Amino acid sequence: MASPLRPLVTPVRFGTHQLPPIGLVVLAAIGAVFLAVIVATAWPHPTDEQAYWRAAERLAAGEPVYSTASVPGDVSYGYWYPPPLAQVLAPLTGVASAEGFSIAWTILVLGCLWWLAGRDVLVALALIAFLPVAVELRVRNVHLLLAVLLVLALRRSWVFWIPAAAIKVAPALGILYLAAARRVREAILVTVAGLLVLGASIALAPGLWGSFAEVVLGRAGTETASILPIPFAIRFVAGAALAALGGWIGGRRGEGLLVVGVTLANPTLWATALSLLVALVPLWRSSPPPAPKPAVQPALSAT
Protein backbone atom coordinates (compact mmCIF):
# COMPACT_ATOMS: atom_id res chain seq x y z
CA MET A 1 0.00 0.00 0.00
CA ALA A 2 1.48 3.33 -1.09
CA SER A 3 2.08 5.97 1.56
CA PRO A 4 -0.22 9.02 1.29
CA LEU A 5 2.88 11.19 1.75
CA ARG A 6 4.68 9.71 -1.23
CA PRO A 7 3.49 12.38 -3.72
CA LEU A 8 5.01 15.03 -1.44
CA VAL A 9 8.50 13.51 -1.48
CA THR A 10 8.63 12.03 -4.98
CA PRO A 11 9.97 14.10 -7.92
CA VAL A 12 7.27 15.08 -10.41
CA ARG A 13 7.61 14.02 -14.04
CA PHE A 14 6.54 16.69 -16.53
CA GLY A 15 7.14 15.43 -20.03
CA THR A 16 10.87 14.85 -20.33
CA HIS A 17 11.60 17.01 -17.30
CA GLN A 18 11.78 15.97 -13.66
CA LEU A 19 10.56 18.61 -11.23
CA PRO A 20 11.34 18.77 -7.49
CA PRO A 21 8.96 17.06 -5.05
CA ILE A 22 5.93 19.13 -4.10
CA GLY A 23 6.81 18.90 -0.42
CA LEU A 24 10.27 20.32 -1.06
CA VAL A 25 8.82 23.21 -3.06
CA VAL A 26 6.32 24.01 -0.29
CA LEU A 27 9.03 23.97 2.39
CA ALA A 28 11.29 26.11 0.20
CA ALA A 29 8.50 28.65 -0.23
CA ILE A 30 8.02 28.82 3.55
CA GLY A 31 11.77 29.15 4.04
CA ALA A 32 11.95 31.92 1.44
CA VAL A 33 9.29 33.89 3.33
CA PHE A 34 11.19 33.41 6.60
CA LEU A 35 14.43 34.55 4.96
CA ALA A 36 12.79 37.64 3.47
CA VAL A 37 11.46 38.64 6.89
CA ILE A 38 14.88 38.04 8.47
CA VAL A 39 16.70 40.11 5.86
CA ALA A 40 14.22 42.98 6.20
CA THR A 41 13.86 43.08 9.98
CA ALA A 42 16.92 41.52 11.67
CA TRP A 43 19.97 41.93 9.46
CA PRO A 44 19.93 45.74 9.32
CA HIS A 45 20.83 45.63 13.04
CA PRO A 46 23.73 44.00 14.94
CA THR A 47 23.05 40.46 16.14
CA ASP A 48 25.13 37.69 17.70
CA GLU A 49 28.00 38.09 15.24
CA GLN A 50 28.82 41.37 16.98
CA ALA A 51 29.36 39.47 20.24
CA TYR A 52 32.35 37.77 18.61
CA TRP A 53 33.64 41.00 17.10
CA ARG A 54 33.25 43.10 20.24
CA ALA A 55 34.95 40.41 22.31
CA ALA A 56 37.86 40.52 19.87
CA GLU A 57 37.97 44.32 20.13
CA ARG A 58 38.06 44.13 23.93
CA LEU A 59 40.82 41.54 23.80
CA ALA A 60 42.88 43.67 21.41
CA ALA A 61 42.41 46.69 23.69
CA GLY A 62 43.43 44.74 26.81
CA GLU A 63 39.94 44.91 28.30
CA PRO A 64 38.03 42.00 29.94
CA VAL A 65 36.53 39.68 27.32
CA TYR A 66 33.96 38.07 29.64
CA SER A 67 31.48 39.97 31.80
CA THR A 68 29.54 38.65 34.78
CA ALA A 69 26.98 41.38 34.13
CA SER A 70 25.92 39.83 30.82
CA VAL A 71 22.98 37.47 30.74
CA PRO A 72 22.54 34.91 27.94
CA GLY A 73 20.05 36.20 25.42
CA ASP A 74 20.17 39.87 26.43
CA VAL A 75 21.25 42.75 24.17
CA SER A 76 24.65 43.33 25.78
CA TYR A 77 26.38 41.08 23.22
CA GLY A 78 28.06 39.06 25.95
CA TYR A 79 30.69 36.58 24.79
CA TRP A 80 29.72 32.98 25.62
CA TYR A 81 32.40 31.03 23.76
CA PRO A 82 35.90 29.70 24.44
CA PRO A 83 38.75 32.22 24.03
CA PRO A 84 40.22 30.98 20.68
CA LEU A 85 37.48 32.55 18.54
CA ALA A 86 38.12 35.99 20.02
CA GLN A 87 41.87 35.42 19.81
CA VAL A 88 41.67 34.61 16.10
CA LEU A 89 39.49 37.64 15.37
CA ALA A 90 41.45 40.11 17.52
CA PRO A 91 44.16 40.91 14.90
CA LEU A 92 41.43 41.66 12.34
CA THR A 93 39.89 44.40 14.46
CA GLY A 94 42.70 46.74 13.49
CA VAL A 95 42.09 46.41 9.75
CA ALA A 96 38.34 45.76 9.40
CA SER A 97 35.18 47.45 10.63
CA ALA A 98 32.33 45.99 12.65
CA GLU A 99 30.00 46.50 9.70
CA GLY A 100 32.39 44.76 7.34
CA PHE A 101 32.63 41.81 9.72
CA SER A 102 28.83 41.54 9.90
CA ILE A 103 28.65 41.39 6.10
CA ALA A 104 31.43 38.80 5.86
CA TRP A 105 29.89 36.70 8.65
CA THR A 106 26.47 36.79 6.98
CA ILE A 107 27.99 35.53 3.73
CA LEU A 108 29.78 32.77 5.66
CA VAL A 109 26.58 31.66 7.42
CA LEU A 110 24.61 31.57 4.16
CA GLY A 111 27.46 29.67 2.51
CA CYS A 112 27.39 27.10 5.30
CA LEU A 113 23.65 26.59 4.83
CA TRP A 114 24.08 26.22 1.07
CA TRP A 115 26.87 23.67 1.57
CA LEU A 116 24.85 21.67 4.11
CA ALA A 117 22.01 21.59 1.58
CA GLY A 118 24.24 19.87 -0.95
CA ARG A 119 24.82 23.14 -2.83
CA ASP A 120 21.14 23.17 -3.76
CA VAL A 121 19.39 26.52 -3.27
CA LEU A 122 15.93 24.92 -3.11
CA VAL A 123 17.02 22.53 -0.36
CA ALA A 124 18.72 25.39 1.48
CA LEU A 125 15.49 27.39 1.47
CA ALA A 126 13.58 24.31 2.63
CA LEU A 127 15.96 23.95 5.59
CA ILE A 128 15.06 27.48 6.69
CA ALA A 129 11.50 26.21 7.23
CA PHE A 130 13.01 24.31 10.19
CA LEU A 131 12.47 27.04 12.79
CA PRO A 132 15.82 26.65 14.63
CA VAL A 133 17.59 27.33 11.32
CA ALA A 134 15.45 30.42 10.74
CA VAL A 135 16.25 31.67 14.24
CA GLU A 136 19.93 30.86 13.70
CA LEU A 137 19.96 32.95 10.53
CA ARG A 138 18.11 35.75 12.31
CA VAL A 139 20.78 36.06 15.01
CA ARG A 140 23.74 34.92 12.85
CA ASN A 141 25.22 32.56 15.43
CA VAL A 142 27.94 29.89 14.97
CA HIS A 143 25.89 26.69 14.83
CA LEU A 144 25.65 26.32 11.04
CA LEU A 145 29.42 26.74 10.86
CA LEU A 146 29.75 24.07 13.55
CA ALA A 147 27.43 21.79 11.58
CA VAL A 148 29.73 22.11 8.56
CA LEU A 149 32.78 21.34 10.70
CA LEU A 150 31.06 18.26 12.17
CA VAL A 151 30.27 16.93 8.70
CA LEU A 152 33.81 17.59 7.49
CA ALA A 153 35.25 15.92 10.60
CA LEU A 154 33.14 12.82 10.00
CA ARG A 155 33.56 12.68 6.23
CA ARG A 156 36.94 14.25 5.43
CA SER A 157 39.48 14.50 8.23
CA TRP A 158 39.86 14.44 12.00
CA VAL A 159 41.52 17.87 11.71
CA PHE A 160 38.13 19.59 11.58
CA TRP A 161 37.37 18.50 15.15
CA ILE A 162 39.96 21.05 16.33
CA PRO A 163 38.30 24.30 15.15
CA ALA A 164 34.88 22.91 16.09
CA ALA A 165 35.97 22.28 19.69
CA ALA A 166 37.77 25.65 19.79
CA ILE A 167 34.51 27.45 18.94
CA LYS A 168 32.31 25.45 21.31
CA VAL A 169 33.11 22.94 24.04
CA ALA A 170 30.64 20.25 22.98
CA PRO A 171 32.42 19.05 19.78
CA ALA A 172 35.21 17.74 22.01
CA LEU A 173 32.86 14.76 22.45
CA GLY A 174 34.13 13.70 19.04
CA ILE A 175 37.10 12.19 20.88
CA LEU A 176 34.77 9.79 22.72
CA TYR A 177 33.01 8.98 19.46
CA LEU A 178 36.30 8.15 17.71
CA ALA A 179 37.54 6.04 20.62
CA ALA A 180 34.28 4.08 20.81
CA ALA A 181 34.41 3.58 17.04
CA ARG A 182 37.89 2.02 17.47
CA ARG A 183 39.45 4.89 15.53
CA VAL A 184 41.97 5.22 18.34
CA ARG A 185 44.72 6.83 16.27
CA GLU A 186 42.37 9.64 15.22
CA ALA A 187 41.17 10.08 18.81
CA ILE A 188 44.77 10.45 19.98
CA LEU A 189 45.59 12.91 17.19
CA VAL A 190 42.55 15.06 18.01
CA THR A 191 43.44 15.01 21.71
CA VAL A 192 47.08 15.97 21.15
CA ALA A 193 46.25 18.69 18.60
CA GLY A 194 43.50 20.03 20.85
CA LEU A 195 45.87 20.22 23.82
CA LEU A 196 48.41 22.08 21.69
CA VAL A 197 45.76 24.62 20.66
CA LEU A 198 44.65 24.93 24.28
CA GLY A 199 48.24 25.44 25.41
CA ALA A 200 48.84 28.14 22.79
CA SER A 201 45.61 29.89 23.76
CA ILE A 202 46.55 29.87 27.45
CA ALA A 203 50.07 31.11 26.66
CA LEU A 204 48.66 34.06 24.70
CA ALA A 205 46.19 35.07 27.42
CA PRO A 206 46.59 33.08 30.66
CA GLY A 207 43.55 34.53 32.43
CA LEU A 208 40.98 34.07 29.68
CA TRP A 209 40.23 30.42 30.31
CA GLY A 210 39.64 31.05 33.99
CA SER A 211 37.15 33.77 33.11
CA PHE A 212 35.50 31.44 30.59
CA ALA A 213 35.09 28.74 33.22
CA GLU A 214 33.65 31.21 35.73
CA VAL A 215 31.32 33.18 33.48
CA VAL A 216 30.23 30.63 30.87
CA LEU A 217 30.61 27.12 32.25
CA GLY A 218 29.70 28.28 35.75
CA ARG A 219 26.35 29.65 34.56
CA ALA A 220 25.55 27.23 31.75
CA GLY A 221 22.04 25.85 32.00
CA THR A 222 20.90 28.73 34.18
CA GLU A 223 19.77 32.31 33.68
CA THR A 224 18.02 31.55 30.40
CA ALA A 225 21.17 29.87 29.04
CA SER A 226 19.18 26.77 28.10
CA ILE A 227 15.72 26.00 26.80
CA LEU A 228 15.83 22.91 29.04
CA PRO A 229 15.85 23.39 32.83
CA ILE A 230 18.63 20.82 33.15
CA PRO A 231 22.09 21.63 34.56
CA PHE A 232 24.90 21.72 32.02
CA ALA A 233 26.82 18.93 33.77
CA ILE A 234 23.91 16.51 33.34
CA ARG A 235 23.40 17.51 29.70
CA PHE A 236 27.12 17.12 29.00
CA VAL A 237 27.21 13.63 30.53
CA ALA A 238 24.13 12.65 28.51
CA GLY A 239 25.73 14.04 25.36
CA ALA A 240 28.93 12.12 26.10
CA ALA A 241 26.93 8.90 26.51
CA LEU A 242 25.21 9.48 23.16
CA ALA A 243 28.56 10.20 21.49
CA ALA A 244 30.12 7.01 22.86
CA LEU A 245 27.06 4.96 21.93
CA GLY A 246 27.14 6.46 18.45
CA GLY A 247 30.75 5.45 17.98
CA TRP A 248 29.99 1.92 19.17
CA ILE A 249 26.97 1.56 16.85
CA GLY A 250 28.70 3.16 13.87
CA GLY A 251 27.21 4.04 10.50
CA ARG A 252 24.68 6.77 9.89
CA ARG A 253 22.74 5.95 13.05
CA GLY A 254 25.86 6.35 15.12
CA GLU A 255 26.66 9.66 13.46
CA GLY A 256 23.13 10.81 14.19
CA LEU A 257 23.54 10.01 17.88
CA LEU A 258 26.80 11.96 17.91
CA VAL A 259 25.17 15.04 16.37
CA VAL A 260 22.32 14.86 18.91
CA GLY A 261 24.84 14.41 21.72
CA VAL A 262 26.90 17.42 20.66
CA THR A 263 23.73 19.50 20.40
CA LEU A 264 22.55 18.45 23.87
CA ALA A 265 25.98 19.16 25.40
CA ASN A 266 26.06 22.79 24.29
CA PRO A 267 26.82 25.00 27.32
CA THR A 268 24.19 27.46 26.08
CA LEU A 269 21.38 25.33 24.69
CA TRP A 270 19.18 27.93 23.03
CA ALA A 271 16.81 27.17 20.18
CA THR A 272 19.56 28.20 17.77
CA ALA A 273 21.67 25.25 18.93
CA LEU A 274 19.07 22.90 17.45
CA SER A 275 20.13 24.13 14.00
CA LEU A 276 23.16 21.86 14.50
CA LEU A 277 20.79 19.02 13.67
CA VAL A 278 20.84 19.98 9.98
CA ALA A 279 24.25 18.27 9.88
CA LEU A 280 22.16 15.09 9.70
CA VAL A 281 21.06 16.00 6.16
CA PRO A 282 24.45 15.77 4.40
CA LEU A 283 25.52 12.91 6.67
CA TRP A 284 22.46 10.87 5.71
CA ARG A 285 22.92 11.64 2.01
CA SER A 286 26.55 10.45 1.97
CA SER A 287 28.26 7.24 3.02
CA PRO A 288 30.13 7.04 6.33
CA PRO A 289 33.78 5.91 6.29
CA PRO A 290 34.32 2.15 6.54
CA ALA A 291 34.69 0.73 10.01
CA PRO A 292 38.27 -0.11 10.99
CA LYS A 293 39.17 -3.74 10.54
CA PRO A 294 40.15 -5.71 13.62
CA ALA A 295 43.82 -6.41 13.95
CA VAL A 296 44.84 -9.75 12.47
CA GLN A 297 46.73 -11.96 14.85
CA PRO A 298 49.88 -13.50 13.33
CA ALA A 299 49.64 -17.24 12.82
CA LEU A 300 51.72 -19.37 15.16
CA SER A 301 54.50 -21.21 13.40
CA ALA A 302 54.34 -24.97 13.53
CA THR A 303 56.84 -26.64 15.82
Secondary structure, 3 states (H helix, E strand, C coil): CCCCCHHHHCCEEECCEEECCHHHHHHHHHHHHHHHHHHHHCCCCCCCHHHHHHHHHHHHCCCCCCCCCCCCCCCCCCCCCCHHHHHHHHHHHHCCCHHHHHHHHHHHHHHHHHHHCCCCHHHHHHHHCCHHHHHHHHHCCCHHHHHHHHHHHHHCCHHHHHHHHHHCCHHHHHHHHHHHCCCHHHHHHHHHHHHHHHHHHHHHCCCHHHHHHHHHHCCCCCCCCECCCCCHHHHHHHHHHHHHHHHHHCHHHHHHHHHHHHHHCCCCECHHHHHHHHHHHHHHHCCCCCCCCCCCCCCCCCC
